[in-house]
């Protein structure tokens, strides 16, 4: 009885929690790397037109912050683009990560990448 109840509850959860499915192609089209301290990183993501994308990036202290603007809609070419400035000086040197997630209807996808801050 417990097994049947647990199985039934699991199936119910799969219908409720399974509102999203993978299957959205998300790729890094380009990212500025290496970038010098004080420079600007430009990251372009390729996905399907109309997809809504958001992400985060690692800063010099190692923590992550949201990309600004918080979300972008992919244009007719399926691309979204973010730019940010790297702190000047010696402290920000090293590899940093960036992560982008996109959704379109019930499809979703994500990509991880990095940029290298160096002289």
C-alpha positions in Angstrom: 0.0 0.0 0.0 2.8 2.4 0.9 4.6 1.7 -2.3 1.5 2.3 -4.4 0.8 5.5 -2.5 4.4 6.7 -2.9 4.3 5.8 -6.6 1.0 7.7 -7.1 2.3 10.8 -5.3 5.5 10.7 -7.4 3.5 10.6 -10.6 1.4 13.5 -9.4 4.5 15.5 -8.6 6.0 14.8 -12.0 3.0 16.3 -13.7 3.0 19.4 -11.4 6.8 19.9 -11.4 7.4 18.9 -15.0 6.0 22.0 -16.5 9.4 22.7 -18.1 11.3 20.6 -20.5 14.9 20.8 -21.8 15.3 21.1 -25.5 16.1 24.8 -26.1 19.5 25.2 -27.8 21.6 27.9 -26.0 25.2 28.5 -27.1 27.9 31.1 -26.6 28.2 32.9 -29.9 31.1 35.1 -28.6 32.7 36.4 -25.5 35.5 38.9 -25.0 38.4 36.8 -23.6 41.1 37.6 -22.7 40.1 41.1 -21.4 42.5 43.5 -19.7 41.7 44.9 -16.2 39.5 48.0 -16.8 38.3 46.5 -20.1 34.8 45.6 -21.2 33.4 42.1 -21.7 30.8 41.6 -24.4 29.0 38.2 -24.4 26.6 37.2 -27.1 24.3 34.2 -26.7 22.6 32.4 -29.6 19.3 30.7 -29.0 15.8 30.7 -30.6 14.0 34.0 -31.5 11.8 35.1 -28.7 13.5 33.2 -25.9 13.8 35.0 -22.6 17.3 34.8 -21.2 18.9 35.8 -17.9 22.2 35.0 -16.2 24.9 35.7 -13.8 28.7 36.3 -13.8 31.5 35.9 -11.4 33.2 39.1 -10.1 36.7 39.7 -8.8 35.8 38.5 -5.2 34.7 35.2 -6.5 31.0 35.7 -5.9 28.3 35.9 -8.6 26.1 38.7 -9.5 23.1 38.9 -12.0 23.8 40.1 -15.5 22.2 43.5 -16.2 19.6 43.9 -17.5 18.1 41.0 -15.6 16.5 39.4 -18.6 16.6 39.9 -22.4 14.4 38.7 -25.2 16.2 37.1 -28.1 15.7 39.1 -31.3 14.7 37.8 -34.7 18.2 36.5 -35.1 18.0 34.5 -31.9 20.7 36.6 -30.1 21.0 38.3 -26.8 24.0 40.4 -25.7 25.3 41.7 -22.4 28.3 44.0 -21.6 30.0 44.7 -18.4 33.2 46.4 -17.2 36.0 44.7 -15.4 37.6 46.4 -12.4 41.0 48.1 -13.1 44.1 47.1 -11.2 45.8 43.8 -10.3 43.1 42.3 -8.1 40.7 41.1 -10.8 43.2 39.1 -12.8 42.1 35.4 -13.5 39.4 33.3 -15.0 35.7 34.2 -14.2 32.6 32.3 -15.0 29.3 33.3 -16.6 26.1 31.3 -16.8 23.0 32.0 -18.9 19.6 30.3 -18.8 16.9 30.8 -21.5 13.3 29.7 -21.8 10.8 29.7 -24.6 7.4 28.3 -23.9 7.9 24.9 -22.1 11.5 24.6 -23.4 14.6 25.6 -21.5 18.3 25.5 -21.9 21.5 26.8 -20.3 25.1 27.4 -21.1 28.2 28.0 -18.9 31.3 29.8 -20.1 34.3 31.8 -18.8 36.3 34.9 -19.5 39.9 35.5 -18.7 41.0 38.8 -17.1 44.7 39.3 -17.7 47.3 41.9 -18.8 
